[in-house]
Each structure stands twice: as structure tokens, then as C-alpha cells.
């Protein structure tokens, strides 16, 4: 009896430990309207940088860049894992690359987001292992509209899916076994999926699927979410009678719009099945990303069917296991695109915020984290950032690192706003002040510094955020911003003044005040000014009077 009791208690203890370990794994948690990434019980605000595609494939090469990455102030590095390195031969796995990445990250006290470059990377299948590349008779290639194969694995081939699932699950199981400190906090599944150079796959398996019925899961989603569908999907569906059953051409019409919807669904259900396989081995947060389309591009000129805003509904319906869709952006109109990624069902994460070195990166980071309640921000090829000691991104991360706990505490609660000047696709700056209400006040945020000659300013680099820290009290952080305050009720008759403005910094989490700026620096109490030279922090108190 005693032996059986001891065995039972031991089993119970092991089960409890396993449950605790699973509970402690990084995961997402809602806070008000925001979603946050929780690591070891605390929210993590990713101040990140993504390495170049090949940097992490040579651990000795990567090791030389850690001083640069630490100088920039990263708390998270995004790095690639290649299918052909993980599974060099069918069923034979080599995890040295992921183990080395985890070891180096731990030694430098940073977290990792890992990219699974497998069936697709920037549409093509260049990271598939040799047995996949040479086994084209089993692992089908996609075909163009003339029946010519392209070097892209078909999303409609079950053999490819099974091979990708098997390798990804093995990888996730290994990460779970070796990553005892939760250094790996999130996984990206594939990279910038989409069909090129035509709108959809014309391989035999794809053709058979295209002639078949639209899955009920998709038509059910369309009916349930009809009021909020993206116009691209909504218009294609309603123009053909809002059917709840039928072939792809019957439900969405013949032509490139319906064909892109079909191709997106194929990619989505493949990715969903792959994500489920990975999560079954180790349930980490998992996301996907997409390559945005330029104006007037046609599907196939950009990666058709990929997870970008006009296709979100298809991906949300087809890949519910995916936790979020991340934004890769290499265009100037950051605000235009970033706003579209913020949805009730999609927290904002920017794994590729243009190439490292872009002057607007710091302002974009403040906008992402402050206005959009973002999980994180990360320029691409971060190890090549020029002059990392003095680059504005380093200054932005220095300030965001100091105020990160406040940002996290206020996400999703309506007590924080972010701002920057939007740019058009052509790079033209919209200098119109951003107007919003916060804490009972109407606030005007101008990214043009009225006290500095305009032709010496780099307005796209300006931006910031404001947090209400108490009644009539705020914290402002940013660069090149002037804030003016008025009563939110224009009929109240009250005017608003600045009681006190103080700059300073947080040292080890404690506020260390600096200069009092009630004089010339604030126009004798008429506005708060964040100088354009560098990112900084100011606290202020306001008051009403008649």
C-alpha cells in the first residue's frame, strides 16, 4: 500500500511540475483592449532587431556582433532557423544551430524570437532541405498559368505539409527540452508567404482544389463577420450573391480577386496545420508575416495570397492557430500600414520595420508601442546599424527601455497615446498636428518644432507618446514634438496652463528629475517641447483656470 501511495504521489508531483512548466511558458494575455506577451509571469515589451537572413547560420560570425546589439539596447533578437540545417537528411536532425543561438542569447541576457524558414521564405522554397528540392516528383512545385513549374513548393501538396510538420514539431520539442530559461519567447512560422509570379498555383493539385467547393469554414466566417470584412473580400463575396456554398468562381467570381482569395486560403490552411503541429510539441506564441503590396501592383507582382491587410479575413478564417499577423514594411507610409494591423483579433508586432539605419525608426517605434499597444518593434538586419553608439534608434531604445514598465502598465487602458507625422508612399510628410483627447484634455501634437528652422529638421524622425500618470499629470517621451493642451469640453470656458514641466530619466526604475522647464523651454508655460536633437522624457502637471 505504501509503495502504491508513494508511486501515486510521485506521479502527481511530476504531473504538477509538467503543468507548471507549461503554464510558465511564454504566452499571450489580454490587458484591457491590448494583448501582451508574458514571459515568466511578466509582460515583455520587445525592443528588438532582426538579424540578416544568414547571420545566425554561422554562430562564430554571429558571436562577433553581440557588442553592437548590446550597444543598441536590444532586449530581444529575431534570428532565423533554416529547415535545411535542422534536417540535412530526411528524418535526421541537427539542432546545433538553435542550441548555439540560445546559449549566446542567454550569455548576453536577451530573449529570442526564432524564424522557421522552411517551405517558404519570401515566397520561394530556398531553405527546403535537399531531399525536398530533389524530390520534386513527391514534393510538388507550384506551377504558373502555362503549367511551368516554379521554385515554390505547392501549398496544396500534403506530402510537403507532412514533411514540414514533422521537422517543425521536432524542432519545437527540442526547444522545449533545452530552453529551461524561456529564452525563446515566440516563433515565426515561415516567412513572407505568397505566390509569384502569377496570382495562383496552377499545379494539378491546386487545379483540383480550385474546381472544388469553398470550405464551409470560410463561408461561415464570412457570414459571422460580414459587417467587418475588408472591402476586398466583402465586395468579391457580395458581388456574387453572398453565397454560402459553391465553387470558388461561384462564390468569389472568376478573375484575379477570387483567385487570390483561393490562393490565400490554401496558404492559410497549410500554415494552420503546420502551426498546430508545432504547438502540439511546445505551445509557444506563433505568428506569421507578409510582404506588403505597393500601389497599383497586381497579385503575382507582389506575393499573392499572403497575410497582408486585404487578405486578413481569409487568414483569420483559415489559420486560427496562428496568434497574430506581423508587419514587414519597407515603404515610407508606416502609419498607413501599421494602423491596419491593429485589430481586435490581431495585436501589433513589427518584426521587420524596414532596414536598420532608417531615420524614422525611432518615431515609428514610439508610435507602434504607444498608439497601437504594440507587442514589439524590430528593424531588419540590425547588426548593420551604422554608428550604433549615436544612432537615433539607440536613443529611442534607451528611452523606451526606461519607460517600458509604464508603457506596459498603460497598454489597453485608454491612458496612453502615441504620435508621429504620417508619410505617403512617396515619402511626403503630413505636417498636420495630431489631435486627440486624454485625461479630460484635448491635446495637439505637432511634429514640427516651431523653435528650430524647419529646413534643418528631419520631421519623419520625430515622434513620441504621452501617458496619463494621474489627475492632471502626464509623462511625455519622444523627440521633435510640441504638445499644446486645451479643455476637452470647448464649452467649459476653462483655459489650460502648465503647472510644472520637468525633464529627467529613470535610473534603475526610479525617476531622477532634472531641469525645471517652466520658462523659455515651454514658452513660459504655453506648451511642452521635446527638442528635435534627441529622444528624452519629461513629466508635466497641467491646471485649468478662468
VENRA-V439212 format. One record per residue. RES is the residue in one letter. OMEGA is omega in radians with two decimals (none if undefined). Layout:
[[RES:OMEGA] [RES:OMEGA]]
This chain:
[[X:-3.13] [X:3.14] [X:3.13] [X:3.14] [X:3.14] [X:3.13] [X:3.14] [X:-3.12] [X:3.11] [X:3.12] [X:3.13] [X:3.13] [X:3.12] [X:3.13] [X:3.12] [X:3.12] [X:3.12] [X:3.12] [X:3.12] [X:3.13] [X:3.13] [X:-3.13] [X:-3.10] [X:-3.14] [X:3.08] [X:-3.10] [X:3.09] [X:3.11] [X:3.13] [X:2.94] [X:-3.03] [X:3.14] [X:-3.08] [X:2.98] [X:-3.11] [X:3.07] [X:-3.08] [X:3.12] [X:-3.10] [X:3.04] [X:-3.10] [X:3.09] [X:3.12] [X:3.03] [X:-3.01] [X:2.93] [X:-2.85] [X:3.00] [X:3.12] [X:3.10] [X:2.99] [X:-3.02] [X:-2.99] [X:-3.01] [X:-3.06] [X:3.10] [X:3.08] [X:-3.04] [X:3.07] [X:3.10] [X:3.13] [X:-3.04] [X:3.14] [X:-3.08] [X:-3.06] [X:3.07] [X:3.10] [X:-3.11] [X:3.11] [X:3.11] [X:-3.13] [X:3.13] [X:3.12] [X:2.90] [X:-3.12] [X:3.07] [X:3.07] [X:-3.02] [X:-3.06] [X:2.93] [X:-3.03] [X:3.10] [X:-3.08] [X:3.05] [X:-3.12] [X:-3.14] [X:-3.08] [X:3.04] [X:-3.07] [X:3.11] [X:3.13] [X:-3.01] [X:3.10] [X:-3.06] [X:-3.11] [X:-3.09] [X:-3.12] [X:3.10] [X:3.12] [X:3.09] [X:-3.13] [X:-3.13] [X:3.14] [X:3.13] [X:3.12] [X:-3.14] [X:-3.13] [X:3.03] [X:3.04] [X:3.08] [X:-3.13] [X:2.81] [X:-3.03] [X:3.14] [X:3.07] [X:3.10] [X:-2.98] [X:-3.08] [X:-3.09] [X:2.97] [X:-3.04] [X:3.10] [X:-3.01] [X:-3.05] [X:-3.02] [X:-3.12] [X:3.04] [X:-3.13] [X:-3.09] [X:-3.09] [X:3.05] [X:-3.09] [X:-3.13] [X:-3.09] [X:-3.04] [X:3.12] [X:3.08] [X:-3.09] [X:-2.88] [X:3.00] [X:2.96] [X:3.13] [X:3.07] [X:-3.04] [X:3.07] [X:3.14] [X:3.12] [X:3.14] [X:3.05] [X:-3.05] [X:3.12] [X:3.11] [X:-3.12] [X:3.09] [X:-3.06] [X:-3.12] [X:-3.11] [X:3.13] [X:3.08] [X:3.13] [X:-3.12] [X:-3.14] [X:3.12] [X:3.11] [X:-3.09] [X:-3.11] [X:-3.12] [X:3.10] [X:3.11] [X:3.10] [X:-3.10] [X:3.10] [X:-3.14] [X:3.09] [X:3.11] [X:-3.08] [X:-3.01] [X:-3.04] [X:-3.07] [X:-3.08] [X:3.14] [X:3.06] [X:3.08] [X:-3.03] [X:-3.10] [X:3.14] [X:2.96] [X:-3.10] [X:-3.07] [X:-3.11] [X:3.05] [X:3.13] [X:3.05] [X:-3.06] [X:3.04] [X:-0.11] [X:-3.13] [X:-2.99] [X:-3.11] [X:3.10] [X:3.12] [X:3.11] [X:-3.10] [X:-3.13] [X:3.09] [X:3.11] [X:3.13] [X:3.13] [X:-3.11] [X:3.12] [X:-3.11] [X:-3.09] [X:2.99] [X:-3.11] [X:-3.13] [X:3.14] [X:3.14] [X:-3.14] [X:3.06] [X:3.12] [X:-3.13] [X:3.13] [X:-3.09] [X:-3.02] [X:-3.02] [X:-3.07] [X:-3.07] [X:-3.12] [X:3.02] [X:-3.11] [X:3.14] [X:-3.13] [X:-3.11] [X:-3.07] [X:3.11] [X:-3.13] [X:-3.08] [X:3.13] [X:3.13] [X:2.98] [X:3.13] [X:-3.09] [X:3.09] [X:3.09] [X:3.12] [X:3.09] [X:-3.14] [X:3.12] [X:3.11] [X:-3.08] [X:-3.03] [X:3.12] [X:3.06] [X:3.13] [X:-2.97] [X:-3.13] [X:3.12] [X:3.14] [X:3.10] [X:3.08] [X:3.09] [X:-3.11] [X:3.10] [X:3.10] [X:3.11] [X:3.09] [X:-3.07] [X:-3.09] [X:3.02] [X:-3.10] [X:3.11] [X:3.14] [X:3.10] [X:3.13] [X:3.11] [X:3.12] [X:3.11] [X:-3.12] [X:3.09] [X:3.10] [X:3.14] [X:-2.98] [X:3.02] [X:2.98] [X:-3.11] [X:-3.12] [X:3.04] [X:3.10] [X:-3.11] [X:3.09] [X:-3.07] [X:3.12] [X:3.03] [X:3.11] [X:3.06] [X:3.03] [X:3.08] [X:3.09] [X:-3.00] [X:2.93] [X:2.85] [X:-3.09] [X:-3.02] [X:3.06] [X:-3.12] [X:-3.07] [X:3.08] [X:-2.85] [X:-3.08] [X:3.11] [X:-3.07] [X:-3.08] [X:3.13] [X:-3.14] [X:3.11] [X:3.10] [X:-3.01] [X:-3.08] [X:-3.11] [X:3.12] [X:3.13] [X:-3.03] [X:3.13] [X:3.04] [X:-3.14] [X:-3.08] [X:2.92] [X:-3.08] [X:3.10] [X:3.11] [X:-3.12] [X:-3.00] [X:-3.06] [X:-3.08] [X:3.13] [X:-3.09] [X:-3.07] [X:3.13] [X:-3.11] [X:3.13] [X:3.10] [X:3.10] [X:3.11] [X:-3.13] [X:-3.08] [X:3.02] [X:-3.03] [X:3.01] [X:-3.08] [X:-3.11] [X:3.11] [X:-3.13] [X:-3.09] [X:3.13] [X:3.10] [X:3.12] [X:3.10] [X:-3.00] [X:-3.08] [X:-3.03] [X:-3.11] [X:3.10] [X:3.10] [X:3.11] [X:3.12] [X:3.13] [X:-3.10] [X:-3.03] [X:-3.08] [X:-3.10] [X:-3.02] [X:-3.12] [X:-3.03] [X:3.07] [X:-3.12] [X:-3.04] [X:-3.01] [X:3.00] [X:-3.11] [X:3.12] [X:-2.97] [X:-3.10] [X:3.13] [X:3.14] [X:-3.12] [X:3.09] [X:-3.02] [X:3.14] [X:-3.04] [X:-3.08] [X:3.14] [X:3.11] [X:3.10] [X:3.08] [X:3.11] [X:3.14] [X:3.09] [X:3.14] [X:-3.14] [X:3.07] [X:3.13] [X:-3.06] [X:-3.11] [X:3.12] [X:3.10] [X:3.09] [X:-3.13] [X:-3.11] [X:-3.05] [X:3.12] [X:3.05] [X:-3.05] [X:-3.14] [X:-3.11] [X:-3.09] [X:3.04] [X:3.06] [X:-3.08] [X:2.94] [X:3.14] [X:3.10] [X:3.02] [X:3.03] [X:3.08] [X:-3.14] [X:3.11] [X:3.12] [X:-3.07] [X:2.99] [X:-3.04] [X:-3.14] [X:3.11] [X:3.06] [X:-3.08] [X:3.11] [X:3.11] [X:3.13] [X:3.06] [X:-3.13] [X:-3.12] [X:2.99] [X:-3.02] [X:3.04] [X:-3.13] [X:3.11] [X:3.10] [X:3.03] [X:-3.10] [X:-3.05] [X:-3.10] [X:3.13] [X:3.10] [X:-3.01] [X:-3.09] [X:3.07] [X:-3.09] [X:3.01] [X:-2.96] [X:3.10] [X:-3.14] [X:-3.05] [X:3.08] [X:-3.14] [X:3.10] [X:3.09] [X:3.14] [X:3.02] [X:-3.08] [X:3.12] [X:3.11] [X:3.13] [X:-3.13] [X:-3.07] [X:2.92] [X:3.13] [X:3.07] [X:3.13] [X:-3.03] [X:3.03] [X:-3.06] [X:2.99] [X:-3.14] [X:3.04] [X:-3.01] [X:3.02] [X:3.07] [X:-3.12] [X:3.11] [X:-3.08] [X:-3.13] [X:-3.05] [X:-3.08] [X:-3.12] [X:2.94] [X:-3.06] [X:3.06] [X:3.10] [X:-3.14] [X:-3.09] [X:3.04] [X:-3.09] [X:3.01] [X:-3.10] [X:3.14] [X:3.04] [X:3.09] [X:-3.08] [X:3.08] [X:-3.11] [X:-3.14] [X:3.09] [X:-3.08] [X:3.08] [X:-3.07] [X:2.95] [X:-2.95] [X:-3.09] [X:-3.08] [X:-3.06] [X:-3.07] [X:3.12] [X:-3.12] [X:-3.08] [X:3.03] [X:-3.12] [X:-3.11] [X:2.98] [X:-3.08] [X:2.97] [X:-3.04] [X:-3.08] [X:-3.04] [X:-3.09] [X:3.09] [X:-3.14] [X:-3.10] [X:3.02] [X:2.98] [X:3.12] [X:2.99] [X:3.13] [X:3.12] [X:3.09] [X:3.08] [X:3.03] [X:none]]
